[in-house]
Amino acid sequence: MDDRAAAGDLPTGPRRGQEDAGDVLPHHFLDTTVLPPPDRLASWMEMVAQDLAPAHITTPHRDDFVASARLVDLGRIRLTALRYSSLRSDRPARLVRRTEADVYQLALPLVGRSSLTQERQDAQVGTAEFTFLDMARPYLAVHDGAGPQLAATLTVQVPHRDLPLSPDRVRRLLATRISTDTGMAALLAQLLRRVATRPHEYAAAQAGPLAGIVLDLVAATLAEHLDREGDLPVQVRQGALREKIVAFVEQHLDDVRLTPAAVAAEHHISLRTLHRLFADQPAGLAALIRDRRLERCRRELRNPLLAGQPVQAVAARWGFGDKAHFSRLFRARYGCSPREYRRGDGP
């Protein structure tokens, strides 16, 4: 995978790209490669000061600096997908005092390595590891690419006031490493990758709900790392658990044994609790499982590489063993039979 793909295939375009038109999440981008080399670093520093937090930036690539960023605005929080030449970012106390930035930042390197220092804590961070910073405190960060590849990083910034954890406890996590291999951190990393790199796949109206989900997962990730999940408000714990269950469902849609009872047992909760978590679904989690399976079938029926497979084989692969039942469900959802849809007669 090259550095552009790892950072979400960031677009090229004008120095400061305007927000995409249409009903999609508000986002804009910066690409320095369209500028003369002498102007690139200054443009990047301007973006960092305006959209992240002002810092002193130096780089050994001053004459051939390359960087691009996609910034996704979810209202209370901001996600950023970044690619850049190796650099050093220093936010000293005097700069902190001059600029307000009462936000925390979780950063996930996708390509390269980072070295961070804050509050006398040091961390050497590689890919598949979050690191946590308080932008209202001084810090030093050094980012390097991997060989010829540019460094690439995803970040999420959360206002101090929106994190429902004690500041004293949170302070213990500054400049520490949080693995994204398991737990809430894995779910958070997956969601950030998807939203920050493909914002055009989401409607503008989803910004608020997405912000709530990200905030719940950020809080749950930090609380889990502190072993303080009990400190979180009930609604935050429930939101994080719901996202954990949705991720589990997505991973097991092809398992015919996937039922609400099986999901409840896997997550050590009662079926009643599970139903409360998904009360906004007309038929609870069962409806979610059915709808996600139907969507997988719909995609495969239009996939030319699978045109030779019988419709029933596609249905069976996603848990629909009864041909007539599958056809009825499909028609109710998409307004045509599976065969009609495959021929292109449906919506």
N, C-alpha and C positions, 0 to 999 in steps of 0.2 A: 504494500500500500504506500503510495507516495504521500508527501506532506499535505497536498491539497485535498486529497480524498480523506485523509485522517481528520482534517479540520472541518469536514463537511462540504467540501467542494465549494469554497467561498467564491462568489462571483467577481468578475472584473467589472470595471465601470469607472465613473467619475470619481474624483477625489473624495467627495462626500456624497454618496448615493442617496437619492430621495427614498422615502418610504414607498414600498411596493403599492401600486394602485389595487383597488378591489377589496373585497371583504376577507382580508387575511390579517394575521397578527401584525401589529406595527413593528417594522424592523427597517434598519438601514445599514449601509456598509461603507467601509473605507478601503481603498486599494491604492497603495503608494506607487505601484509599478507604472501607472500612467503618468506619473510626475517625473520631471528631471531629477536625476539622482541627488543633486545638492538640496532639493526641497523635501525629500522623502522623510527624513528623520524629524524635521520640524513639524510636518503634517501629522506624523504619528504622535508626537508629544502633545500636540494640540488636542487630538482625539482622546488620549489618555487623561488629560487634564479635565476635559469637558464631560466625558462619559464614564470614567472610572474614578480616579483620584489623582490629583497632581503629584508628579514625582520627577526626580532628576534622572534622566535616562542617558546612558552612555553605551556605546557599542563599538566593537572592533571593525564593524562593517559600515562605518560612516559614509564612505564613498560609494558603496553598493548596497545600501540598506533596502530590504524588501519586507513589506508587512501588509496584512489585510485583516479586516475584522468585520464580523456581522454582529450587530447588536439588536437584541429582541426585547421589546418593552412590554412587560406584563403588568404595568401599573406600579404596584408596590415593590416589585423586584425587577431586576434586569439580568438577562443572560447574554453572554458574549462568547463567540467562537473566534479565536485569534490565531494568526500565523505570523511569524516574525523571525528575522535574523537574530542571532545570539545577542543578548543585551544584559545590562545591569540596571535595575530600577531601585532607586534610593528615595525613601520618603522620610526625611529627617524631622526632628521635633519642630524646628522653626517653620517648616512647610506645613506640618500638621496644624500648628497654631494659626496659620494664615488662611487655611481653607477648611470648610466644614465637610466632613465625610463620615457621618455617624452610621456607618454600615459595616457589616461583616462580609467577608468574601471567602467562599469555597472555590478552590481552583483545582482543576483536574488536567494534568499534562497528558496529551495524546501522542506527542512525538517529542523525544528529547528528555532532558532532566532539568530539575530546578533545585536551587539551594536557597533557603529562606531563613531569615533571622528576625525574631520579634520577641520582646520581653525576655531577653537572655535565653531564649529557646532557639535551637537550630534544627533544621530538617533538611535531609537530602531526599528529594522526592522524584520518583520515576513514574512511568505510566501506570495506570490502574491504582493510583493513590491520590486521594484528596489531600490538600493542605488547607489550613484555616488561618485567616488573618483578620485583624481588626484594623480597618482603614483609618480609624481615629487615633491610632497609635503609630509611632515610627516603625519602619521595617526596612529591611534590605532583601532584595531578591535578585538572583542571577539565573538566567534562563539560557540553556544551550540546546541547539538542535541535535539531530542524530546524523553525524557525518555530513553529507551534502544536503540533507533534508532540513528545512526550516523547523524551528520549534513550533509546536501547536498546543493550544490550551483552551479548555472550556472554563468559564467562570460564572458564578451566580452571586449576586450581591443582595443582601438582606438587611433592611434597616434594623438597628439595635432594638427599637421598640416592638418589632414584630417577631422577635425570637423569644418564646415563652420559657426561657431558662435563666437562672440566676447569673448575672454578669460575672460574679466571682467564680462560679463553676466553669462558665464558658472560657474564662481567661486561661484556664489550665490547658486548653486545647490550642492556644496560639502557637503557630509554627510547629505543629505536630502532624504526623502522617496518619491518614485514615484509609485503610484498605477498602477497595471497592469490589473485592472478590465475593463477599457474602453480605447478608443482612440488608438493612435499610440503605446503606451506602451504595450497594449494587443497584438497587431500584432507583435511587436518585441519579446515579451516573447514567443509567439507561435512559431515563426521562430527559435529562439535560441534553444528551447527545441528540435525541430525536427532535426536541423543540428548538434548540439553538441552531441546529444545522438544516432543519427543514420547516421553518416557520410558515411557509406558504401552504403547508398541508393543514393548517388550523385556521378557523374563522376568527375574525376580530372579537366576536362575542365570547370566545373561549379564553380570552386573556385573564379575566378575573378568576374563573374556576381553575385554570392552570396555575395561576399564582398561588391559590390556596393549596393545591396539591404539592407544589414545590416547597412551600413554606412548611407544610406538615412533614414532608420527607427530610428537609434540612434539619428541623427540630428533632425528629426521631433519630436521624443519623448521629447527631451530636450527643443526644441523650444516651443512645445505645453505646457510644464510645466511652461515655462517662459512667456507664452502668447506672443511669439515673432516669430510666424510662418512667418511673412512677412520679417524677416531678412534672411531667407534661400534663396539660389540661386534658380532660377526657376526650373532648372533640378532636384534639390533635392526635391522640393515640388511636382513636377510631379511624380518622382519615388515613393515617399511615398504614394501619392494618388493612383497610379496604384496598389500598394500592398494592399491598403485598399479596392479597388474595387475587386481585385482578391479574397481576403478573404470573402467579401460579396457574391460573386458569389458562392464560395465553400459552403457557409452556406445555399444557397437557390437554389441549383441545382434541388431539387425536386419540386420547385414551377413552374407550367406551365406558370405563368405570368412573369417569369424572361426573360426579353428581354433587348437589349441595351437601348431602350427608358426608360424602367422602372429603369434600373441601373443609367442612367444619372439623372433622376428625383430624385431618392433616394439620390444622392450625390450632388444635386444642381449645376449641370454643364450642358452645352448644349450637344446635341448629337454629334455635330461637335468636341467639345473638347474631348469627350469620344473617338471618332474615332482616333483622333491624338494620344491619350495616348497609343492606341493599334495598331498603324500603322504597327508594325512589324508582326502582325498576318495577313495572306493572306486575311481573310474576317473580320478583326477587332475582336471586342469582341464577336460577334455572333459565330465566329469559336471557340473561347476559350470556350464558354458555351457549344457548341455542343460537342467538343472534351472531355471536362471534364465529360459530361453526358455519352458519349459513354464508357469512361473508367470505370465509376461506373457500367454500365451495364455489361461490360466485366468481372469485378471482381465478380459480383453476379452470372453470368452464370457459373462460375467455382467453386462457393461456394457449397460444398456438402449439407450444411444445407438448401439451397434453391432449391435443385434439383427437388422438387415436384411442384414448382411454374411454371406456363406457361411462356414462353418467353415473351409474350406480357404483362404479369403482371409486369415483371421486367422492360421492356421498358417503360411502362406507369408510373411506380414509378419515373422514371427519366426524365419525360417530353416528351416522344415519344408516342403520341397517335395514330399515323398512322402506322400500322404494316408493310406495304410494304415500306414506307419511311424509317422506322428504319432499316429494313433488308438491304436496299440499302446502307445506310450510314455505317452500320456495316461492310458489305462486302468490301466497298471501303477503310475502315480504317484498317481492320484486315485480309483481303484476304479470308474470308470464311463467310458463313451465321451464324447467331446467334445459330441455332440448331447444325450446324457442330462444332462450337466452344465449345458448351456445351458438346458434345460427346467426345471432345478431338481431333477432326480431324484438328483443326486449329493450328496456331503457338502458 
